[in-house]
Amino acid sequence: MAEAALRPKDYKSGLKPIWCPGCGHYAVLNGLVKALAALGLDRDRVALVSGIGCSSRLPAYVDSYGFHGVHGRGLAVAQGLAVARPDLAVIALGGDGDGFSIGGNHFIHACRRNVDITYIAMDNEVYGMTKGQASPTTPMDWDHSKLTPHGPGIRPFKPAALALAAGAPWIARGYSGNPNQLAKLLAAALEHRGFSFLHVLSQCITYCPEQTDWKAVVSEREDDPVAHADAAAQLFLAEDGFATGLLYAEPRTPWPPAAPAAAADPRLAEAFRP
Ligand SMILES: Cc1ncc(C[n+]2csc(CCOP(=O)(O)OP(=O)(O)O)c2C)c(N)n1
């Protein structure tokens, strides 16, 4: 039975986040509950699946189904869940270390598989939870950590370009310093049928205090999303990684193409009984 209209705060679990003051992940949490309320999704129709990291703690703070999994493996669990339970809005989330380093393989294949889930990557260009090691998106010359005193010296990769090359059909970027836009992008990602990749610039001011300067470089892209992969490739290779908005959307049939036989097949129905 549909619940009475829920307010954003009704989607919060009541557990107090243990993130540092000023962490960008708060804005993602607030944007997400706003988006869930705007779409009027019942709490028992939403499942949040994460890996490990500060960002991956987010499911605990939302009053929905939640799965705090294994480092880098959230996408694998989320895709399986979405295929078995197409009635759920499945949201995978985690950090840049979780999703692009240890979980990089799952990220690539989730992009090409195009299961109907939303993936929120909270990118603070650092491993926050384990105290500031370099991640795949850390700038080459980031020398603020004793672990990489001269910077990692390795080119960071571009998550949006990687997602595009791997076949993701819907790519957007948000910024934790622009919560209204973030909530709209989250709602649009949830409405998209297929794999939606939302890359969020979510600052870690504890280990990367210089990220407070992001507000000066982030731009809001007003144009319609690019609708062809070749034009999107040009965009993602040329931009500085700070353009926000819905950047690319191209219609592509999700996998599996039709609702799975789970409900109709008595053996599967038994296994997947909610
Ligand atoms: C298999 C495994 N390897 C390493 C770790 C240690 N570990 C926990 S969180 C983390 C990195 C988290 O960084 P990120 O995903 O960027 O999230 P953030 O904490 O910055 O939000 C690592 C390496 C682990 N828990 N499991």
The ligand as an ORCA input file, in Angstrom:
! r2SCAN-3c Opt
* xyz 1 1
  C      39.534     -5.714      0.712
  C      39.806     -4.435      1.466
  N      40.911     -3.726      1.189
  C      41.155     -2.576      1.833
  C      40.295     -2.148      2.793
  C      40.612     -0.857      3.545
  N      39.794      0.252      3.134
  C      38.657      0.566      3.791
  S      37.919      1.925      3.193
  C      39.141      2.125      2.026
  C      39.157      3.279      1.063
  C      37.937      4.093      1.051
  O      38.103      5.187      0.190
  P      36.946      5.675     -0.755
  O      36.271      4.534     -1.405
  O      37.521      6.688     -1.674
  O      35.878      6.305      0.228
  P      35.922      7.525      1.243
  O      36.292      6.921      2.591
  O      36.957      8.501      0.766
  O      34.537      8.074      1.213
  C      40.093      1.120      2.119
  C      41.291      1.017      1.277
  C      39.148     -2.907      3.054
  N      38.228     -2.535      3.951
  N      38.930     -4.058      2.370
*
